[in-house]
């Protein structure tokens, strides 16, 4: 038979096990290392986490190290049409809303496995904002210095300019059809 003291201790233990971890997870959203221009701080955290999942750091720098979230923010502020920017910002809000519904925390604060599951769901759905976000992340990464020089092999074409080169140094001419 349970007395009041045991019941109170059991309730306290249950409360601690169920409520505090969710609250603690909600408080662990990572701080931003940059100031967003077009998105809110919450949207920027979501954008940062999503970009790093799309292009993670491996033997090459990831999206975060290449400055991709800042690139996307700048594109939303200066390049995208107002309608496209609004759709992408609404999409970032939707990602965060879906994360809170499924994991009880903001997307950036979820464990990696839950983040990956949500991203996989968006990949399968193929919504317009998701395709546009992937395009901006990819463009931002491969036009960044780390993306263009470390992840890709940079080959400056057409190469060095050497004017007035004697024909004997070049060899036979060539043509394509």
VENGITA-V725536 format. One record per residue. N is the residue number from 1. RES is the residue in one small letter. SS is DSSP state (H for helix, E for strand, C for the rest). PSI is psi in whole degrees, -180 to 180 (NA if undefined). Layout:
n:N res:RES ss:SS psi:PSI
n:N res:RES ss:SS psi:PSI
//
This chain:
n:1 res:x ss:C psi:136
n:2 res:x ss:C psi:131
n:3 res:x ss:C psi:177
n:4 res:x ss:H psi:-40
n:5 res:x ss:H psi:-48
n:6 res:x ss:H psi:-39
n:7 res:x ss:H psi:-43
n:8 res:x ss:H psi:-41
n:9 res:x ss:H psi:-41
n:10 res:x ss:H psi:-43
n:11 res:x ss:H psi:-42
n:12 res:x ss:H psi:-42
n:13 res:x ss:H psi:-41
n:14 res:x ss:H psi:-45
n:15 res:x ss:H psi:-46
n:16 res:x ss:H psi:-42
n:17 res:x ss:H psi:-35
n:18 res:x ss:H psi:-41
n:19 res:x ss:H psi:-44
n:20 res:x ss:H psi:-41
n:21 res:x ss:H psi:-40
n:22 res:x ss:H psi:-41
n:23 res:x ss:H psi:-40
n:24 res:x ss:H psi:-39
n:25 res:x ss:H psi:-40
n:26 res:x ss:H psi:-26
n:27 res:x ss:C psi:-6
n:28 res:x ss:C psi:28
n:29 res:x ss:C psi:133
n:30 res:x ss:C psi:147
n:31 res:x ss:C psi:153
n:32 res:x ss:C psi:145
n:33 res:x ss:C psi:12
n:34 res:x ss:C psi:163
n:35 res:x ss:C psi:116
n:36 res:x ss:C psi:148
n:37 res:x ss:C psi:-37
n:38 res:x ss:C psi:-22
n:39 res:x ss:C psi:163
n:40 res:x ss:C psi:170
n:41 res:x ss:H psi:-40
n:42 res:x ss:H psi:-43
n:43 res:x ss:H psi:-37
n:44 res:x ss:H psi:-40
n:45 res:x ss:H psi:-42
n:46 res:x ss:H psi:-46
n:47 res:x ss:H psi:-43
n:48 res:x ss:H psi:-46
n:49 res:x ss:H psi:-42
n:50 res:x ss:H psi:-44
n:51 res:x ss:H psi:-39
n:52 res:x ss:H psi:-29
n:53 res:x ss:H psi:-40
n:54 res:x ss:H psi:-44
n:55 res:x ss:C psi:85
n:56 res:x ss:C psi:158
n:57 res:x ss:C psi:127
n:58 res:x ss:C psi:-128
n:59 res:x ss:C psi:-10
n:60 res:x ss:C psi:158
n:61 res:x ss:C psi:149
n:62 res:x ss:C psi:-175
n:63 res:x ss:H psi:-40
n:64 res:x ss:H psi:-47
n:65 res:x ss:H psi:-27
n:66 res:x ss:H psi:-5
n:67 res:x ss:C psi:25
n:68 res:x ss:H psi:-43
n:69 res:x ss:H psi:-39
n:70 res:x ss:H psi:-38
n:71 res:x ss:H psi:-47
n:72 res:x ss:H psi:-42
n:73 res:x ss:H psi:-45
n:74 res:x ss:H psi:-40
n:75 res:x ss:H psi:-40
n:76 res:x ss:H psi:-35
n:77 res:x ss:H psi:-33
n:78 res:x ss:H psi:-23
n:79 res:x ss:C psi:-45
n:80 res:x ss:C psi:152
n:81 res:x ss:C psi:156
n:82 res:x ss:H psi:-36
n:83 res:x ss:H psi:-43
n:84 res:x ss:H psi:-42
n:85 res:x ss:H psi:-43
n:86 res:x ss:H psi:-40
n:87 res:x ss:H psi:-41
n:88 res:x ss:H psi:-40
n:89 res:x ss:H psi:-39
n:90 res:x ss:H psi:-36
n:91 res:x ss:H psi:-41
n:92 res:x ss:H psi:-40
n:93 res:x ss:H psi:-39
n:94 res:x ss:H psi:-40
n:95 res:x ss:H psi:-45
n:96 res:x ss:H psi:-41
n:97 res:x ss:H psi:-45
n:98 res:x ss:H psi:-37
n:99 res:x ss:H psi:-43
n:100 res:x ss:H psi:-36
n:101 res:x ss:H psi:-38
n:102 res:x ss:H psi:-31
n:103 res:x ss:H psi:-6
n:104 res:x ss:C psi:11
n:105 res:x ss:C psi:167
n:106 res:x ss:C psi:155
n:107 res:x ss:H psi:-45
n:108 res:x ss:H psi:-21
n:109 res:x ss:H psi:-7
n:110 res:x ss:C psi:153
n:111 res:x ss:C psi:155
n:112 res:x ss:H psi:-38
n:113 res:x ss:H psi:-41
n:114 res:x ss:H psi:-37
n:115 res:x ss:H psi:-45
n:116 res:x ss:H psi:-38
n:117 res:x ss:H psi:-43
n:118 res:x ss:H psi:-43
n:119 res:x ss:H psi:-40
n:120 res:x ss:H psi:-38
n:121 res:x ss:H psi:-42
n:122 res:x ss:H psi:-37
n:123 res:x ss:H psi:-42
n:124 res:x ss:H psi:-38
n:125 res:x ss:H psi:-38
n:126 res:x ss:C psi:37
n:127 res:x ss:C psi:155
n:128 res:x ss:H psi:-45
n:129 res:x ss:H psi:-34
n:130 res:x ss:H psi:-42
n:131 res:x ss:H psi:-42
n:132 res:x ss:H psi:-39
n:133 res:x ss:H psi:-44
n:134 res:x ss:H psi:-39
n:135 res:x ss:H psi:-44
n:136 res:x ss:H psi:-41
n:137 res:x ss:H psi:-46
n:138 res:x ss:H psi:-46
n:139 res:x ss:H psi:-45
n:140 res:x ss:H psi:-39
n:141 res:x ss:H psi:-50
n:142 res:x ss:H psi:-7
n:143 res:x ss:C psi:-2
n:144 res:x ss:C psi:162
n:145 res:x ss:H psi:-48
n:146 res:x ss:H psi:-38
n:147 res:x ss:H psi:-40
n:148 res:x ss:H psi:-27
n:149 res:x ss:H psi:-23
n:150 res:x ss:H psi:-51
n:151 res:x ss:H psi:-39
n:152 res:x ss:C psi:160
n:153 res:x ss:C psi:114
n:154 res:x ss:C psi:125
n:155 res:x ss:C psi:103
n:156 res:x ss:C psi:114
n:157 res:x ss:C psi:133
n:158 res:x ss:C psi:5
n:159 res:x ss:C psi:-170
n:160 res:x ss:C psi:144
n:161 res:x ss:C psi:124
n:162 res:x ss:C psi:102
n:163 res:x ss:C psi:157
n:164 res:x ss:C psi:51
n:165 res:x ss:C psi:131
n:166 res:x ss:C psi:144
n:167 res:x ss:H psi:-33
n:168 res:x ss:H psi:-25
n:169 res:x ss:H psi:-26
n:170 res:x ss:H psi:-39
n:171 res:x ss:C psi:-160
n:172 res:x ss:C psi:146
n:173 res:x ss:C psi:167
n:174 res:x ss:C psi:161
n:175 res:x ss:C psi:158
n:176 res:x ss:C psi:159
n:177 res:x ss:C psi:NA
//
